[in-house]
């Protein structure tokens, strides 16, 4: 049994994370380099609506038999009777791949490359799948600079720093690329959860682009209210307050007049992000 170090403000969630990591170690043995908390659990502002983001760093690509074992472990954890197990979101990142730079967007748009995909459990998902969700410099920066070890060596021992310029380049490409996708087809995001998420995420991306680091949703919202056109302050505050409701969910419809403002804010954010010259920062 691994030592139960304090990981989060929630003892029950700590128990879930420790036991899940323990089961993964039992199933995969030396294949596990470490299990590390990411997202808001590492950066800050974790709340009842947040994903429980983490990454499992592995010594190499998992065999089919190991993927099957991982599915069994996930089923065991998912079957527990507590709220936390339905919010897990994590990838299995082979160490060699982790050490190579890779980003979801380039200046030409989204990068379509199957080689970028990792084994992944989506937020609340029951079945393992392939996804490039965590294969980004943002993940690498967060893991190295802020990652919380559930088990394993500290990330700086096996992962080189991500330069501020490289991080800014990825953030700018992602901000513009995802913004253009949203403006082209917003239908998948027309719900109450994404209505707030989009605004707060673009606020954070703009701050991160300027500062060359990854910040929290709260930091991003406060930065945006101080640095962006005041016409957006009320929308940012609305989205921040709405995000605090633990019942917010993708199954709830958007507020049409708010969502129209959200799309207008995306236009504004893309314009702001496009004109930033990262070579001058």
C-alpha positions as CSV (number, residue, x, y, z in Angstrom):
1,X,0.0,0.0,0.0
2,X,1.4,3.4,-1.0
3,X,1.6,6.2,1.5
4,X,-1.5,8.2,1.4
5,X,-0.1,11.7,0.9
6,X,-2.5,14.6,0.8
7,X,-3.3,15.5,-2.8
8,X,-6.5,17.6,-2.8
9,X,-8.8,19.3,-0.3
10,X,-11.1,16.3,-0.5
11,X,-10.1,13.2,1.5
12,X,-12.5,10.9,-0.4
13,X,-11.0,12.1,-3.7
14,X,-7.5,11.5,-2.4
15,X,-8.6,7.9,-1.5
16,X,-9.9,7.4,-5.1
17,X,-6.7,8.6,-6.6
18,X,-4.3,6.7,-4.4
19,X,-6.2,3.4,-4.8
20,X,-6.5,3.9,-8.6
21,X,-2.8,4.5,-8.9
22,X,-2.2,1.5,-6.7
23,X,-4.3,-0.7,-9.0
24,X,-2.5,0.6,-12.1
25,X,0.8,-0.3,-10.4
26,X,-0.4,-3.8,-9.7
27,X,-1.6,-4.2,-13.2
28,X,1.3,-2.7,-15.1
29,X,4.2,-3.0,-12.7
30,X,7.4,-1.4,-14.0
31,X,5.6,0.0,-17.0
32,X,4.3,2.8,-14.7
33,X,6.8,5.7,-14.4
34,X,4.3,7.8,-12.4
35,X,0.8,9.1,-12.0
36,X,0.5,12.9,-12.0
37,X,-2.4,15.3,-11.4
38,X,-2.9,18.0,-14.0
39,X,-5.5,20.6,-14.9
40,X,-7.1,22.6,-12.1
41,X,-5.9,20.0,-9.5
42,X,-2.3,21.2,-10.3
43,X,-2.8,24.8,-11.5
44,X,-5.6,25.7,-9.0
45,X,-9.3,26.6,-8.8
46,X,-10.5,23.0,-8.7
47,X,-14.2,22.8,-7.9
48,X,-17.2,20.5,-8.0
49,X,-17.7,21.0,-11.7
50,X,-14.0,20.4,-12.7
51,X,-12.6,17.4,-14.5
52,X,-10.2,15.2,-12.4
53,X,-7.3,15.5,-14.9
54,X,-4.2,13.3,-14.6
55,X,-1.7,11.5,-16.7
56,X,-0.1,8.1,-16.4
57,X,3.5,8.2,-17.7
58,X,4.5,4.8,-19.0
59,X,8.0,3.4,-19.8
60,X,6.8,2.5,-23.3
61,X,3.7,1.9,-25.5
62,X,1.3,-0.5,-23.8
63,X,0.7,-3.9,-25.2
64,X,-2.9,-4.9,-26.1
65,X,-2.9,-7.2,-23.0
66,X,-1.9,-4.2,-20.8
67,X,-4.6,-2.0,-22.3
68,X,-7.1,-4.7,-21.4
69,X,-5.8,-4.8,-17.8
70,X,-6.1,-1.0,-17.7
71,X,-9.7,-1.3,-18.7
72,X,-10.4,-3.7,-15.9
73,X,-8.8,-1.3,-13.4
74,X,-10.8,1.6,-14.7
75,X,-14.0,-0.5,-14.4
76,X,-13.2,-1.3,-10.8
77,X,-12.7,2.4,-9.9
78,X,-15.7,3.5,-11.9
79,X,-17.9,1.0,-10.0
80,X,-17.2,2.7,-6.7
81,X,-20.1,4.4,-5.0
82,X,-18.9,8.0,-4.9
83,X,-19.2,11.1,-7.0
84,X,-15.6,11.5,-7.9
85,X,-15.1,8.3,-10.0
86,X,-17.5,9.7,-12.7
87,X,-15.2,12.7,-13.3
88,X,-11.9,11.0,-14.1
89,X,-10.1,12.1,-17.3
90,X,-6.7,10.8,-18.1
91,X,-4.2,9.6,-20.7
92,X,-1.4,7.1,-20.8
93,X,1.7,8.9,-22.1
94,X,4.8,6.8,-23.2
95,X,8.0,8.4,-21.9
96,X,9.6,8.6,-25.4
97,X,6.6,10.4,-26.8
98,X,6.3,12.7,-23.9
99,X,9.9,13.9,-24.5
100,X,9.0,14.9,-28.1
101,X,7.2,18.2,-28.8
102,X,3.8,17.9,-30.3
103,X,0.8,20.3,-30.5
104,X,-2.9,20.0,-31.5
105,X,-2.8,23.0,-33.8
106,X,-0.4,24.6,-36.3
107,X,-0.7,27.9,-38.1
108,X,-2.6,25.9,-40.8
109,X,-5.2,24.6,-38.4
110,X,-5.8,21.4,-36.4
111,X,-3.1,18.8,-36.8
112,X,-4.6,15.5,-38.1
113,X,-2.1,12.9,-37.2
114,X,-3.0,9.5,-35.8
115,X,0.5,9.1,-34.5
116,X,-0.3,11.8,-31.9
117,X,-3.0,9.7,-30.3
118,X,-2.7,8.2,-26.8
119,X,-4.7,5.7,-24.8
120,X,-7.3,7.9,-23.1
121,X,-10.4,7.9,-20.8
122,X,-12.6,10.9,-21.5
123,X,-14.3,12.8,-18.7
124,X,-16.7,10.3,-17.1
125,X,-16.1,7.8,-19.9
126,X,-16.2,4.1,-19.3
127,X,-14.3,2.8,-22.3
128,X,-10.6,3.4,-23.2
129,X,-10.1,5.0,-26.6
130,X,-7.4,6.8,-28.7
131,X,-7.2,10.5,-28.5
132,X,-4.6,13.3,-28.9
133,X,-6.4,15.3,-26.1
134,X,-3.3,15.5,-23.8
135,X,-0.6,15.5,-26.4
136,X,0.3,19.2,-26.2
137,X,3.0,21.5,-24.9
138,X,0.4,22.8,-22.4
139,X,0.3,19.3,-20.9
140,X,4.0,19.0,-20.8
141,X,4.5,22.4,-19.2
142,X,1.9,21.7,-16.6
143,X,3.3,18.3,-15.8
144,X,6.8,19.6,-15.4
145,X,6.1,22.8,-13.6
146,X,2.9,22.1,-11.6
147,X,2.2,18.4,-11.8
148,X,1.4,16.7,-8.5
149,X,2.8,13.2,-8.1
150,X,0.3,10.6,-6.8
151,X,3.2,8.1,-7.3
152,X,6.5,8.3,-9.1
153,X,9.5,10.6,-9.5
154,X,9.1,14.3,-9.8
155,X,8.6,15.3,-13.5
156,X,11.7,17.6,-13.8
157,X,13.8,14.4,-13.4
158,X,12.6,13.1,-16.7
159,X,11.1,16.0,-18.6
160,X,12.9,19.0,-20.1
161,X,11.4,22.5,-19.7
162,X,9.1,23.9,-22.4
163,X,10.3,27.3,-23.4
164,X,8.0,30.3,-23.0
165,X,8.2,31.0,-26.8
166,X,7.3,27.5,-27.8
167,X,4.4,27.5,-25.3
168,X,3.2,30.9,-26.6
169,X,3.3,29.6,-30.2
170,X,1.1,26.6,-29.3
171,X,-1.3,28.7,-27.3
172,X,-1.6,31.2,-30.2
173,X,-2.2,28.5,-32.8
174,X,-4.8,26.8,-30.5
175,X,-6.6,30.1,-29.7
176,X,-6.9,31.0,-33.3
177,X,-7.5,27.4,-34.6
178,X,-10.2,26.5,-32.0
179,X,-11.7,29.9,-32.4
180,X,-12.0,29.5,-36.1
181,X,-13.6,26.0,-35.6
182,X,-16.1,27.5,-33.2
183,X,-17.0,30.3,-35.5
184,X,-17.5,27.7,-38.3
185,X,-19.6,25.3,-36.3
186,X,-20.8,26.2,-32.8
187,X,-23.5,23.5,-32.6
188,X,-21.6,21.0,-30.5
189,X,-21.0,23.7,-27.9
190,X,-24.5,25.1,-27.6
191,X,-25.1,24.1,-24.0
192,X,-24.8,25.8,-20.6
193,X,-21.5,24.1,-19.6
194,X,-19.6,25.1,-22.7
195,X,-21.3,28.5,-22.8
196,X,-19.3,29.4,-19.6
197,X,-16.2,27.2,-20.4
198,X,-15.5,28.9,-23.8
199,X,-15.4,32.4,-22.3
200,X,-13.2,31.4,-19.4
201,X,-10.9,29.3,-21.5
202,X,-10.3,32.1,-24.0
203,X,-9.6,34.5,-21.2
204,X,-7.1,32.1,-19.8
205,X,-5.5,31.5,-23.2
206,X,-5.1,35.2,-23.8
207,X,-3.4,35.7,-20.4
208,X,-1.2,32.6,-21.0
209,X,-0.2,33.9,-24.5
210,X,1.0,37.2,-22.9
211,X,2.7,35.7,-19.9
212,X,4.2,32.4,-21.4
213,X,2.8,30.2,-18.6
214,X,-0.3,28.3,-17.8
215,X,-2.8,30.0,-15.4
216,X,-6.0,29.0,-13.7
217,X,-9.6,29.9,-14.8
218,X,-9.9,32.4,-12.0
219,X,-6.6,34.1,-12.9
220,X,-7.6,34.2,-16.5
221,X,-11.0,35.8,-15.7
222,X,-9.4,38.4,-13.4
223,X,-6.7,39.2,-15.9
224,X,-9.3,39.6,-18.7
225,X,-11.5,42.0,-16.7
226,X,-8.4,44.2,-16.2
227,X,-6.8,43.9,-19.6
228,X,-9.5,43.4,-22.2
229,X,-12.2,45.9,-23.4
230,X,-14.5,46.6,-20.4
231,X,-17.5,45.8,-22.7
232,X,-16.8,42.1,-21.9
233,X,-16.6,42.4,-18.1
234,X,-20.3,41.6,-17.5
235,X,-20.1,38.5,-19.8
236,X,-17.0,37.2,-18.0
237,X,-18.5,37.7,-14.6
238,X,-21.7,36.0,-15.7
239,X,-19.8,33.0,-17.0
240,X,-17.6,32.8,-13.9
241,X,-20.6,32.9,-11.6
242,X,-22.5,30.3,-13.7
243,X,-19.5,28.0,-13.7
244,X,-19.7,27.9,-9.9
245,X,-23.0,26.1,-10.0
246,X,-22.2,22.4,-9.3
247,X,-25.3,21.4,-11.3
248,X,-24.0,23.0,-14.6
249,X,-24.0,20.3,-17.3
250,X,-23.7,19.8,-21.1
251,X,-27.3,18.4,-21.1
252,X,-28.6,21.9,-20.2
253,X,-29.4,24.3,-23.1
254,X,-27.5,27.5,-23.6
255,X,-29.1,30.9,-23.0
256,X,-29.5,32.1,-26.6
257,X,-28.7,35.7,-25.9
258,X,-25.7,34.8,-23.8
259,X,-24.4,32.4,-26.4
260,X,-24.5,35.0,-29.1
261,X,-22.3,37.2,-26.8
262,X,-20.0,34.2,-26.3
263,X,-19.5,33.9,-30.1
264,X,-18.9,37.6,-30.4
265,X,-16.3,37.3,-27.6
266,X,-14.6,34.4,-29.5
267,X,-14.3,36.8,-32.5
268,X,-12.8,39.4,-30.3
269,X,-10.4,36.9,-28.6
270,X,-9.2,35.6,-32.0
271,X,-8.5,39.1,-33.2
272,X,-6.6,39.9,-30.0
273,X,-4.6,36.7,-30.2
274,X,-3.8,37.0,-33.8
275,X,-2.1,40.4,-33.5
276,X,0.2,39.3,-30.7
277,X,3.8,39.1,-31.9
278,X,5.3,36.3,-29.7
279,X,8.8,37.3,-30.9
280,X,8.5,40.6,-29.1
281,X,7.4,39.1,-25.8
